[in-house]
Amino acid sequence: MNGILPLWKPKGMTSHDCVIKIRKLLKTRKVGHTGTLDPEVEGMLPICVGEATKIVPFLTDTNKTYIATAAIGTATDTEDQTGQITENQKVTKRFTDQEIFRVLANFNGEIVQQVPLYSAVKVNGKKLYEYARSNEPVERPKRKVRIHQLNFLETTYSEQDGTQEISFEVTCSKGTYVRTLCVDIARQLGYPGHMASLVRTRSGHFSTDDSITFDQLEEQLENIKLLPIREGVVHLDVINVKEEERQKILNGQKLPLPDNLPKTEFFRMEYHDELLAVYHLHDNQQQIKPARVFVK
């Protein structure tokens, strides 16, 4: 069994929990997920099975799309709804749509984020959340990420509670912390904030329309059809090869540098839409070599 299962991860499960359950359902050990989703987040989590586990790094590196809600007026230690409240400040006047549009526009393109304290990023060999739990001071790293698209969806304001929520859709690069984006949006509005909810609607080539829930998987278990491995790497450039090169590629051989080297670091090698391998530039700059070869 080889291919991609476009799982809709439910709330309450870790990504690893999903892998364990799918191993049991499909009766195979070769299962891997393609990017961690926190337990309280639901959404698209492509699962690679069999030979498809070879493309996990390439799928993990793709852009993701989320629908998020930023809560303005309250900060938490985890930057999301699961944390302890650290600051409250009443929003005394509702922000207009135009004011929100102007602030969101500041986050398009390349931005710098400070990694959340409650995260698995390591500093001096120790995870940041371990520093947080032991109340040890630590300097959190900053990283550059890219916001490809940021669309305002809606906002609600509670005069009684002195809070406002802003929902938006964001397409972003690997490594983007959407909860930190919510905090930074609130900060630009002049208030503390946190992420109240998050749903991942797209991961690379796979969207909500492709998804399958655990209930559906269990119902269709006898007739389940995994998506082709090729669909997980369509974001990579492609070199279409001739018949005489096909076997060389399947044997994992290095090849001469092509006339037009693809722009992506890794690229597909295909013969009549048949995915043979993923290649990249050799260290000698004169050849290309395989990163992954798919067994036929």
Backbone bond lengths (Angstrom), bond angles and torsions (degrees), N, CA, C in turn:
res aa  C-N    CA-C-N  psi(-1)  N-CA   C-N-CA  omega(-1)  CA-C   N-CA-C  phi
1 M - - - 1.463 - - 1.524 108.55 -
2 N 1.321 116.63 113.00 1.461 122.16 -177.30 1.530 109.97 -130.80
3 G 1.308 117.44 130.23 1.455 120.20 177.06 1.518 111.83 155.10
4 I 1.326 115.39 -167.55 1.463 121.83 -174.60 1.523 109.97 -118.54
5 L 1.324 115.09 130.81 1.456 122.12 176.17 1.527 107.81 -103.65
6 P 1.343 118.14 111.41 1.470 120.20 -177.68 1.535 110.94 -81.66
7 L 1.313 116.13 77.52 1.465 122.10 -172.79 1.530 112.29 -73.66
8 W 1.342 115.14 138.78 1.462 120.64 168.28 1.521 106.58 -94.25
9 K 1.342 115.83 101.73 1.460 120.07 -175.93 1.521 110.61 -69.58
10 P 1.338 116.87 128.98 1.471 118.61 178.31 1.518 111.74 -82.24
11 K 1.316 116.58 162.67 1.457 120.78 172.90 1.530 109.05 -66.32
12 G 1.319 115.29 150.97 1.454 119.88 175.78 1.511 115.02 92.80
13 M 1.327 118.08 -7.56 1.457 121.77 178.41 1.520 110.05 -117.62
14 T 1.325 116.63 142.01 1.459 119.80 171.29 1.528 108.43 -80.37
15 S 1.320 116.09 165.96 1.465 119.94 176.68 1.532 110.20 -61.54
16 H 1.340 115.68 -37.43 1.472 119.27 179.56 1.531 111.10 -68.32
17 D 1.330 117.08 -35.61 1.470 120.36 174.98 1.530 109.99 -57.17
18 C 1.329 115.93 -41.56 1.468 121.15 -179.35 1.525 110.79 -63.80
19 V 1.328 116.34 -42.00 1.469 120.84 178.62 1.519 110.51 -61.24
20 I 1.333 117.39 -45.57 1.461 121.80 -179.50 1.528 110.82 -60.50
21 K 1.340 116.25 -44.23 1.466 119.89 -178.79 1.530 111.01 -65.56
22 I 1.330 117.39 -40.60 1.467 120.54 -179.03 1.526 110.59 -69.01
23 R 1.328 117.74 -35.67 1.468 120.10 175.09 1.524 110.88 -57.26
24 K 1.338 115.61 -42.13 1.462 119.61 -179.46 1.529 111.16 -69.94
25 L 1.333 116.57 -42.94 1.465 120.50 -177.67 1.523 111.63 -66.19
26 L 1.337 116.24 -43.60 1.464 120.26 -176.19 1.530 113.09 -91.72
27 K 1.351 114.84 -4.56 1.475 120.72 177.73 1.537 112.00 56.26
28 T 1.330 115.29 49.06 1.467 120.61 176.85 1.513 109.51 -147.65
29 R 1.341 117.01 146.36 1.454 121.48 179.66 1.523 111.74 -86.46
30 K 1.337 116.65 -24.06 1.470 119.85 -173.54 1.532 110.34 -82.24
31 V 1.322 114.33 80.83 1.469 121.95 -179.32 1.522 108.02 -137.14
32 G 1.329 117.33 134.78 1.459 120.61 177.73 1.518 111.51 -146.60
33 H 1.335 116.96 145.36 1.475 120.12 177.37 1.522 109.73 -93.53
34 T 1.330 115.54 169.81 1.469 119.50 -169.36 1.529 113.11 -122.82
35 G 1.317 115.92 34.15 1.462 118.81 178.03 1.504 111.06 141.30
36 T 1.313 116.94 118.31 1.463 122.11 -172.85 1.521 112.34 -63.59
37 L 1.334 114.31 135.24 1.466 122.08 169.33 1.521 107.33 -117.38
38 D 1.337 117.20 131.45 1.455 120.73 179.11 1.531 110.58 -60.56
39 P 1.334 117.62 153.87 1.467 120.46 -178.28 1.533 114.58 -53.77
40 E 1.336 117.38 -35.64 1.464 119.79 -177.20 1.528 113.54 -82.92
41 V 1.334 116.57 0.07 1.470 121.11 -179.46 1.520 108.94 -104.72
42 E 1.324 115.85 134.59 1.461 119.95 175.01 1.526 109.01 -109.69
43 G 1.339 114.68 163.06 1.453 116.56 174.25 1.510 114.19 140.52
44 M 1.326 114.06 -167.07 1.459 122.75 -172.46 1.531 111.72 -68.31
45 L 1.333 115.41 122.16 1.458 122.05 177.87 1.530 108.09 -137.67
46 P 1.338 117.47 89.63 1.467 118.93 178.81 1.531 110.90 -59.60
47 I 1.321 115.40 131.34 1.456 122.01 179.46 1.528 108.25 -112.44
48 C 1.327 116.77 127.54 1.461 121.30 -179.36 1.525 110.11 -96.63
49 V 1.335 115.02 134.80 1.463 121.27 -176.36 1.528 109.19 -124.62
50 G 1.339 116.90 137.87 1.460 121.50 176.81 1.516 112.07 63.94
51 E 1.340 115.80 -129.96 1.469 121.52 -178.98 1.527 112.27 -59.51
52 A 1.325 116.41 -25.08 1.471 120.46 -178.67 1.521 112.28 -65.39
53 T 1.350 118.09 -19.70 1.469 119.09 178.35 1.525 111.58 -62.12
54 K 1.332 116.48 -17.59 1.472 120.20 178.25 1.528 112.09 -67.68
55 I 1.331 117.66 -20.72 1.476 119.75 -176.83 1.522 112.61 -100.61
56 V 1.339 117.93 5.05 1.465 120.30 -178.82 1.531 112.49 -50.19
57 P 1.354 119.99 -47.13 1.477 118.90 -178.96 1.524 113.38 -61.28
58 F 1.333 117.44 -32.42 1.466 120.29 -177.82 1.528 111.43 -77.09
59 L 1.332 116.88 -31.82 1.462 120.36 177.04 1.524 111.01 -77.09
60 T 1.328 116.67 -35.67 1.466 120.45 178.37 1.524 110.84 -61.65
61 D 1.319 115.93 -30.58 1.465 122.14 -173.98 1.533 113.64 -84.00
62 T 1.335 118.03 3.55 1.466 121.01 -175.94 1.530 111.86 -83.34
63 N 1.338 115.14 166.93 1.462 120.63 174.07 1.525 109.87 -70.38
64 K 1.333 115.27 153.30 1.458 121.89 178.70 1.524 109.24 -126.69
65 T 1.341 116.53 151.46 1.461 121.85 176.07 1.528 109.19 -121.82
66 Y 1.322 115.63 134.91 1.464 121.77 -177.76 1.526 110.66 -131.99
67 I 1.324 115.34 154.88 1.460 121.89 164.42 1.522 106.15 -111.93
68 A 1.318 115.60 119.88 1.463 120.81 -174.43 1.514 110.57 -125.59
69 T 1.323 115.29 157.04 1.462 121.60 173.97 1.513 108.67 -125.23
70 A 1.318 115.90 122.20 1.459 121.87 176.94 1.527 108.73 -96.91
71 A 1.325 116.09 128.15 1.464 121.59 177.29 1.522 108.34 -96.82
72 I 1.326 115.95 118.25 1.462 121.87 -176.47 1.533 109.44 -96.16
73 G 1.343 115.63 128.34 1.456 120.05 177.01 1.518 114.40 118.58
74 T 1.347 116.78 -15.86 1.467 120.84 -178.51 1.518 110.28 -136.23
75 A 1.330 117.08 129.70 1.463 122.37 176.12 1.521 109.58 -107.35
76 T 1.340 116.43 150.18 1.468 121.37 174.77 1.526 109.36 -127.99
77 D 1.326 115.89 161.77 1.472 119.13 -177.11 1.523 112.27 -69.99
78 T 1.335 118.23 -23.65 1.466 121.54 179.60 1.528 113.00 -97.44
79 E 1.327 116.48 -3.97 1.463 124.18 -178.13 1.534 112.67 71.59
80 D 1.340 117.34 6.72 1.465 119.59 175.93 1.527 109.53 -135.26
81 Q 1.343 115.86 -173.63 1.462 121.01 -172.61 1.523 113.47 -73.72
82 T 1.332 118.27 -8.73 1.458 120.87 -177.49 1.525 112.79 -86.99
83 G 1.323 117.20 -10.92 1.459 120.38 -171.89 1.518 114.73 -89.76
84 Q 1.318 114.86 178.05 1.460 122.39 176.18 1.529 109.01 -86.71
85 I 1.325 115.77 138.70 1.466 120.65 -179.74 1.525 109.56 -66.98
86 T 1.323 115.41 129.51 1.465 120.83 179.95 1.532 112.45 -112.63
87 E 1.331 116.80 -17.41 1.472 119.71 -178.09 1.522 110.05 -158.91
88 N 1.318 115.82 138.57 1.462 122.74 175.25 1.516 109.62 -127.91
89 Q 1.322 116.19 135.40 1.466 120.48 174.65 1.526 107.82 -148.52
90 K 1.308 116.59 117.63 1.462 120.08 -176.05 1.522 111.86 -64.34
91 V 1.333 115.07 134.41 1.469 121.04 173.51 1.527 105.82 -84.18
92 T 1.313 116.20 107.23 1.464 120.90 -170.71 1.530 113.19 -81.14
93 K 1.328 116.63 -19.07 1.457 120.11 -178.65 1.522 108.97 -143.68
94 R 1.332 115.95 136.39 1.465 121.16 -178.17 1.526 111.34 -65.27
95 F 1.339 116.43 130.73 1.456 120.21 174.28 1.526 108.89 -74.67
96 T 1.326 115.92 134.30 1.461 119.99 179.93 1.531 110.41 -76.77
97 D 1.318 115.79 163.91 1.460 120.11 177.13 1.523 110.69 -58.54
98 Q 1.331 116.29 -39.26 1.462 120.42 -178.39 1.529 111.22 -64.61
99 E 1.336 116.61 -40.39 1.460 120.46 177.78 1.528 110.85 -63.96
100 I 1.319 116.29 -39.53 1.469 121.28 179.08 1.528 110.10 -66.95
101 F 1.333 117.06 -45.10 1.471 121.32 177.55 1.522 110.86 -53.43
102 R 1.347 116.00 -45.90 1.466 120.49 -176.57 1.530 111.14 -63.05
103 V 1.324 117.24 -40.63 1.460 120.30 -179.88 1.526 110.80 -69.99
104 L 1.318 117.52 -44.20 1.468 120.15 -179.34 1.527 111.52 -61.34
105 A 1.326 116.33 -33.55 1.472 120.34 -179.84 1.524 111.90 -60.97
106 N 1.328 116.97 -25.27 1.471 120.63 -179.49 1.528 113.28 -70.27
107 F 1.328 116.25 -13.54 1.461 119.55 -174.69 1.526 113.44 -104.44
108 N 1.313 117.90 4.56 1.464 120.09 176.63 1.530 110.26 -75.91
109 G 1.330 116.08 144.30 1.460 120.78 179.24 1.512 112.02 89.67
110 E 1.334 116.09 -155.43 1.472 120.68 -178.37 1.520 110.26 -79.35
111 I 1.324 116.26 129.12 1.462 121.52 178.88 1.536 108.64 -131.08
112 V 1.321 115.41 165.27 1.464 121.03 176.62 1.524 108.45 -111.96
113 Q 1.344 115.75 128.85 1.454 121.08 177.80 1.525 110.07 -117.36
114 Q 1.330 115.50 145.39 1.454 119.88 170.15 1.522 107.74 -91.95
115 V 1.313 116.52 126.74 1.463 121.59 -176.07 1.525 109.60 -60.56
116 P 1.345 118.96 134.18 1.471 121.39 -179.93 1.521 111.88 -60.68
117 L 1.329 115.39 148.58 1.457 120.44 178.82 1.524 110.62 -63.65
118 Y 1.324 115.79 -39.25 1.465 119.39 176.87 1.525 108.76 -90.26
119 S 1.323 115.44 81.40 1.467 122.59 177.40 1.520 108.01 -151.94
120 A 1.341 115.45 167.33 1.464 120.63 -175.98 1.527 112.54 -91.90
121 V 1.331 117.13 6.08 1.470 120.54 177.56 1.528 108.86 -63.81
122 K 1.334 115.71 135.96 1.458 120.33 -176.73 1.528 112.52 -95.11
123 V 1.311 115.55 139.02 1.461 123.57 171.84 1.519 106.74 -127.02
124 N 1.336 116.53 120.88 1.469 121.87 -176.52 1.525 111.73 54.30
125 G 1.340 115.64 41.00 1.460 120.66 175.40 1.513 115.27 78.32
126 K 1.333 118.08 6.18 1.458 121.63 -177.25 1.529 109.30 -126.91
127 K 1.340 116.69 135.79 1.458 120.90 -178.43 1.526 110.67 -69.65
128 L 1.338 115.24 144.10 1.466 119.60 -176.39 1.525 112.39 -58.66
129 Y 1.349 117.05 -38.99 1.462 117.68 -178.15 1.543 111.48 -66.40
130 E 1.335 117.08 -22.21 1.469 120.01 176.04 1.528 110.35 -71.09
131 Y 1.346 116.12 -37.47 1.464 119.66 173.38 1.532 110.00 -61.87
132 A 1.344 115.00 -43.51 1.471 119.83 -177.52 1.521 111.36 -62.01
133 R 1.324 116.44 -44.62 1.469 120.33 -176.35 1.528 112.98 -69.18
134 S 1.339 115.82 -26.49 1.469 119.34 178.72 1.532 112.31 -98.93
135 N 1.351 115.47 7.27 1.477 121.24 179.21 1.519 112.96 56.11
136 E 1.327 116.77 35.86 1.461 121.61 176.66 1.524 109.51 -93.60
137 P 1.316 117.50 134.56 1.472 119.53 177.17 1.528 110.44 -68.95
138 V 1.317 116.55 143.74 1.458 121.57 179.08 1.523 108.51 -154.91
139 E 1.305 115.81 144.73 1.466 120.63 176.41 1.524 108.80 -88.36
140 R 1.315 116.07 116.60 1.463 120.46 -177.13 1.525 110.41 -80.28
141 P 1.330 116.82 135.27 1.468 119.16 179.91 1.521 112.44 -70.24
142 K 1.314 115.00 159.74 1.460 121.56 173.38 1.518 108.74 -112.95
143 R 1.322 116.67 150.22 1.463 119.98 -179.75 1.525 110.09 -141.97
144 K 1.327 114.29 150.14 1.455 119.78 175.71 1.524 109.73 -89.02
145 V 1.326 116.01 133.02 1.464 122.04 175.65 1.522 107.40 -133.93
146 R 1.310 115.69 170.44 1.470 118.83 -177.95 1.527 110.51 -124.99
147 I 1.337 114.93 128.60 1.459 121.85 173.27 1.527 106.96 -97.88
148 H 1.318 116.24 109.93 1.462 120.49 -176.88 1.527 111.61 -79.40
149 Q 1.319 116.20 -35.84 1.469 119.76 -179.46 1.521 108.75 -155.15
150 L 1.318 116.09 137.87 1.459 121.60 -179.67 1.523 108.21 -138.45
151 N 1.330 116.63 110.94 1.464 121.90 -174.82 1.526 110.82 -116.33
152 F 1.321 116.12 125.68 1.461 122.06 174.53 1.528 109.22 -71.26
153 L 1.333 116.96 132.80 1.465 121.15 -179.44 1.527 111.92 -106.45
154 E 1.322 117.36 -59.09 1.466 120.04 -179.18 1.520 109.99 -163.34
155 T 1.336 115.44 168.00 1.455 120.17 176.81 1.525 109.66 -143.67
156 T 1.327 115.70 148.51 1.465 121.86 175.54 1.525 108.03 -130.39
157 Y 1.327 115.85 145.21 1.463 120.90 -177.37 1.509 109.51 -130.07
158 S 1.338 116.59 132.87 1.460 122.14 176.30 1.524 108.73 -114.42
159 E 1.319 115.22 105.97 1.469 119.47 179.31 1.521 110.38 -65.75
160 Q 1.329 116.50 -35.62 1.459 121.07 -179.09 1.527 111.68 -64.40
161 D 1.339 116.60 -44.75 1.464 120.27 -179.21 1.528 112.88 -86.02
162 G 1.334 116.03 -18.30 1.462 119.48 -176.84 1.513 112.41 69.58
163 T 1.347 115.81 38.82 1.467 121.01 179.72 1.525 109.73 -130.97
164 Q 1.311 115.51 156.76 1.464 121.53 174.56 1.520 108.14 -139.07
165 E 1.320 115.80 138.78 1.458 120.86 177.62 1.523 109.53 -114.36
166 I 1.321 115.39 138.84 1.465 122.06 -179.08 1.525 108.21 -123.96
167 S 1.317 116.06 120.20 1.463 120.41 177.78 1.523 109.86 -101.63
168 F 1.333 115.47 139.30 1.464 120.21 -178.60 1.523 109.89 -148.72
169 E 1.319 114.74 160.66 1.463 121.64 174.24 1.518 107.58 -110.89
170 V 1.322 116.73 132.13 1.459 120.26 -178.09 1.525 110.28 -132.08
171 T 1.330 115.62 134.25 1.461 122.04 170.24 1.521 106.79 -110.79
172 C 1.333 116.02 124.29 1.461 119.09 -169.91 1.527 111.39 -142.82
173 S 1.314 114.85 167.73 1.457 121.37 -179.05 1.516 110.83 -79.17
174 K 1.316 114.33 166.96 1.459 121.33 172.76 1.529 109.48 -54.79
175 G 1.335 116.23 141.45 1.456 120.35 175.63 1.511 115.14 89.90
176 T 1.347 117.34 -1.73 1.461 120.09 179.29 1.528 109.83 -77.46
177 Y 1.318 116.75 131.28 1.464 121.59 173.58 1.524 108.36 -95.88
178 V 1.327 116.89 108.72 1.462 120.11 -178.17 1.522 110.02 -69.74
179 R 1.332 118.37 -31.57 1.473 119.09 177.80 1.526 110.61 -65.25
180 T 1.336 117.03 -35.90 1.464 119.71 176.31 1.521 110.34 -69.20
181 L 1.340 116.52 -35.51 1.463 120.06 175.64 1.525 110.18 -60.46
182 C 1.328 117.56 -41.82 1.473 121.23 177.69 1.527 111.09 -61.34
183 V 1.331 115.99 -43.58 1.467 120.93 179.38 1.527 110.44 -62.49
184 D 1.324 116.63 -42.86 1.469 120.84 -177.99 1.530 111.60 -69.46
185 I 1.335 116.89 -34.87 1.472 120.28 176.11 1.522 109.34 -63.83
186 A 1.333 116.08 -45.94 1.471 120.11 178.57 1.519 111.22 -60.82
187 R 1.329 115.86 -41.12 1.467 120.50 -179.02 1.527 110.92 -61.84
188 Q 1.343 116.49 -40.30 1.471 119.15 179.22 1.532 111.39 -68.27
189 L 1.317 116.04 -22.91 1.468 119.71 175.68 1.532 110.86 -84.51
190 G 1.333 116.09 -6.44 1.462 120.33 175.94 1.510 114.96 94.41
191 Y 1.342 116.94 18.16 1.460 120.91 -175.97 1.525 111.33 -136.76
192 P 1.350 116.15 159.81 1.467 118.45 168.51 1.529 108.83 -70.12
193 G 1.319 116.63 161.58 1.461 118.83 179.99 1.512 111.50 -163.95
194 H 1.318 114.78 169.85 1.461 120.66 174.63 1.528 109.00 -154.39
195 M 1.320 116.85 171.29 1.463 121.67 177.93 1.528 108.87 -88.49
196 A 1.326 115.88 120.05 1.468 120.58 -177.30 1.523 112.29 -87.00
197 S 1.326 117.61 -29.73 1.468 120.25 179.53 1.521 109.38 -160.19
198 L 1.343 115.26 158.00 1.463 120.55 -179.59 1.521 109.71 -153.70
199 V 1.337 114.90 134.46 1.466 122.27 174.81 1.517 107.66 -133.36
200 R 1.332 117.00 130.19 1.460 119.96 175.86 1.532 108.34 -92.31
201 T 1.319 115.84 119.12 1.466 120.73 -176.19 1.523 113.44 -100.10
202 R 1.329 116.86 -16.62 1.470 119.90 179.66 1.522 109.73 -151.02
203 S 1.333 115.05 140.88 1.463 121.85 173.91 1.512 106.98 -135.69
204 G 1.341 116.14 107.54 1.456 119.86 -175.23 1.516 111.16 61.00
205 H 1.317 116.20 -123.39 1.466 122.95 -176.97 1.529 112.26 -82.37
206 F 1.334 117.80 -11.37 1.460 121.78 -170.08 1.530 111.00 -101.86
207 S 1.345 115.38 131.29 1.459 120.81 -176.80 1.527 110.39 -125.52
208 T 1.318 114.96 179.35 1.455 122.05 -179.94 1.526 111.88 -52.05
209 D 1.335 117.00 -39.18 1.469 121.23 -177.69 1.523 112.70 -62.72
210 D 1.340 117.18 -24.85 1.469 121.20 -178.87 1.525 112.42 -86.70
211 S 1.336 117.07 -11.59 1.462 120.42 -162.90 1.520 114.30 -73.73
212 I 1.322 113.99 157.26 1.454 122.56 175.85 1.530 107.92 -135.01
213 T 1.327 116.94 134.53 1.470 121.54 179.41 1.529 109.31 -88.00
214 F 1.317 116.07 168.66 1.459 119.64 176.79 1.525 111.26 -63.28
215 D 1.343 117.08 -37.92 1.468 119.74 177.95 1.524 110.80 -60.90
216 Q 1.321 116.50 -45.01 1.468 120.65 179.00 1.527 110.81 -65.04
217 L 1.322 116.41 -39.45 1.459 120.28 179.65 1.525 110.60 -61.24
218 E 1.324 116.65 -44.90 1.458 120.21 -178.44 1.525 111.23 -66.61
219 E 1.340 116.84 -34.36 1.466 120.56 177.76 1.526 111.92 -68.78
220 Q 1.335 116.38 -35.81 1.467 121.32 -174.13 1.530 113.23 -100.55
221 L 1.341 116.52 12.27 1.452 120.86 -169.38 1.526 113.45 -53.91
222 E 1.328 117.12 -38.26 1.466 119.99 -177.30 1.526 111.98 -70.75
223 N 1.339 116.80 -24.83 1.469 120.80 -175.34 1.522 112.61 -122.65
224 I 1.321 116.97 21.81 1.462 119.59 -175.65 1.525 110.76 -65.14
225 K 1.323 115.62 134.37 1.460 121.74 177.07 1.523 108.60 -118.64
226 L 1.317 115.72 116.67 1.452 120.37 178.39 1.523 109.66 -78.30
227 L 1.326 115.99 150.78 1.463 120.29 177.83 1.534 108.96 -73.77
228 P 1.335 117.49 148.76 1.470 120.62 -178.23 1.525 112.44 -60.45
229 I 1.324 116.29 146.45 1.471 121.92 178.47 1.527 110.48 -55.68
230 R 1.315 116.41 -36.21 1.468 121.73 -177.35 1.528 111.90 -55.06
231 E 1.343 117.29 -34.13 1.462 120.31 -177.57 1.525 111.97 -66.27
232 G 1.315 116.65 -18.86 1.460 119.74 179.36 1.504 114.41 -83.51
233 V 1.340 116.94 -9.83 1.468 119.54 -178.15 1.532 112.16 -127.34
234 V 1.326 117.06 19.41 1.472 119.23 -178.77 1.524 112.15 -67.33
235 H 1.337 116.62 -15.46 1.470 119.19 177.26 1.530 111.85 -76.35
236 L 1.323 117.29 -12.55 1.463 121.39 177.26 1.525 110.16 -85.52
237 D 1.325 116.98 146.20 1.466 120.70 174.87 1.529 109.46 -62.25
238 V 1.331 116.08 162.72 1.460 119.90 -175.03 1.530 111.09 -128.91
239 I 1.334 115.82 144.60 1.464 123.00 167.84 1.529 106.74 -115.79
240 N 1.299 116.25 120.03 1.461 121.20 177.10 1.529 108.62 -88.74
241 V 1.322 116.18 123.37 1.464 120.70 -172.01 1.528 111.08 -106.22
242 K 1.322 114.07 164.35 1.464 120.72 177.98 1.534 109.91 -87.88
243 E 1.324 114.27 166.62 1.469 119.71 -175.94 1.526 112.25 -58.82
244 E 1.334 116.92 -38.42 1.464 119.63 -177.43 1.535 112.75 -69.29
245 E 1.350 116.39 -18.15 1.466 119.57 178.45 1.527 112.09 -90.42
246 R 1.302 115.97 -18.33 1.474 121.27 -174.11 1.525 111.82 -55.85
247 Q 1.318 117.58 -51.86 1.461 120.36 -176.49 1.519 111.88 -67.57
248 K 1.326 117.00 -34.66 1.460 120.05 177.25 1.529 110.15 -60.20
249 I 1.337 115.12 -41.06 1.463 120.15 -179.39 1.523 110.18 -67.51
250 L 1.342 116.73 -44.56 1.466 120.20 179.32 1.527 111.56 -64.55
251 N 1.323 116.95 -23.65 1.466 121.41 175.99 1.531 112.04 -85.59
252 G 1.332 116.36 -1.93 1.461 120.29 176.94 1.508 114.67 77.16
253 Q 1.324 117.18 27.80 1.464 120.48 -177.33 1.526 111.91 -82.30
254 K 1.316 115.44 151.51 1.462 121.21 171.47 1.526 107.90 -74.64
255 L 1.340 115.59 152.35 1.460 120.93 -178.57 1.526 109.54 -129.36
256 P 1.337 116.67 157.96 1.468 119.51 176.88 1.528 111.22 -62.32
257 L 1.310 115.73 154.95 1.460 121.30 177.87 1.520 109.57 -61.31
258 P 1.338 118.74 126.08 1.465 120.42 179.55 1.525 111.47 -70.21
259 D 1.330 115.42 160.89 1.469 119.51 179.58 1.523 111.35 -62.08
260 N 1.321 116.10 -40.46 1.470 120.84 179.50 1.524 108.97 -117.87
261 L 1.326 115.96 96.29 1.462 120.69 -179.92 1.526 109.64 -70.60
262 P 1.326 118.30 129.34 1.469 120.44 178.88 1.527 112.44 -56.39
263 K 1.329 115.29 156.87 1.463 120.51 -177.66 1.517 112.26 -81.46
264 T 1.344 117.14 -28.97 1.461 119.05 178.66 1.527 109.48 -76.21
265 E 1.338 115.79 148.06 1.468 120.32 -177.91 1.525 111.25 -58.99
266 F 1.316 116.45 -42.76 1.459 122.54 175.47 1.523 108.12 -110.65
267 F 1.326 117.22 149.66 1.458 119.76 -177.05 1.530 110.51 -147.74
268 R 1.324 114.12 154.69 1.471 121.27 -178.61 1.523 110.83 -80.86
269 M 1.311 115.10 143.76 1.465 121.44 170.39 1.526 106.03 -112.08
270 E 1.334 117.18 118.06 1.459 120.55 -173.84 1.525 111.35 -131.26
271 Y 1.324 113.66 149.74 1.464 121.39 174.39 1.522 106.82 -126.39
272 H 1.340 116.84 108.05 1.473 122.23 -177.80 1.540 111.16 51.41
273 D 1.326 116.63 53.38 1.463 123.59 179.10 1.527 114.09 66.62
274 E 1.308 117.54 9.50 1.468 121.44 174.45 1.526 108.06 -92.56
275 L 1.331 116.59 117.80 1.462 120.89 179.79 1.527 109.05 -74.26
276 L 1.325 115.69 119.25 1.460 121.05 -178.31 1.526 111.91 -100.36
277 A 1.330 115.44 -42.50 1.466 119.49 -173.96 1.519 109.91 -167.54
278 V 1.329 114.75 169.41 1.464 122.43 168.49 1.521 106.40 -114.54
279 Y 1.332 116.47 125.77 1.468 122.73 -177.28 1.530 110.64 -115.26
280 H 1.315 115.41 167.91 1.467 121.83 172.22 1.526 108.86 -153.62
281 L 1.314 115.27 172.48 1.459 121.19 -176.02 1.520 110.77 -69.18
282 H 1.324 115.95 134.10 1.461 121.64 177.17 1.527 109.42 -71.42
283 D 1.334 116.01 154.61 1.472 120.62 179.70 1.525 112.70 -59.36
284 N 1.343 116.39 -26.56 1.467 119.42 -178.94 1.530 113.38 -78.50
285 Q 1.345 116.40 -3.85 1.472 122.97 177.31 1.538 113.42 64.81
286 Q 1.333 116.88 6.15 1.466 120.83 -177.62 1.522 112.63 -114.07
287 Q 1.317 116.49 -7.98 1.458 121.72 -178.58 1.520 110.49 -138.90
288 I 1.338 115.29 169.01 1.458 120.94 169.29 1.524 107.48 -117.79
289 K 1.322 115.49 148.95 1.460 119.32 -175.99 1.531 110.38 -136.62
290 P 1.341 117.88 159.17 1.470 120.58 -175.83 1.522 112.39 -77.00
291 A 1.331 115.17 140.01 1.461 121.54 169.09 1.524 108.89 -99.31
292 R 1.332 115.59 -38.34 1.462 122.34 175.95 1.533 108.56 -143.86
293 V 1.325 116.39 136.36 1.466 122.30 174.62 1.520 107.10 -120.67
294 F 1.342 117.00 136.02 1.457 120.79 -175.03 1.514 111.09 -101.95
295 V 1.318 115.86 125.88 1.454 122.76 -177.11 1.523 110.10 -69.35
296 K 1.332 116.09 133.87 1.459 120.61 179.09 1.520 110.18 -102.50
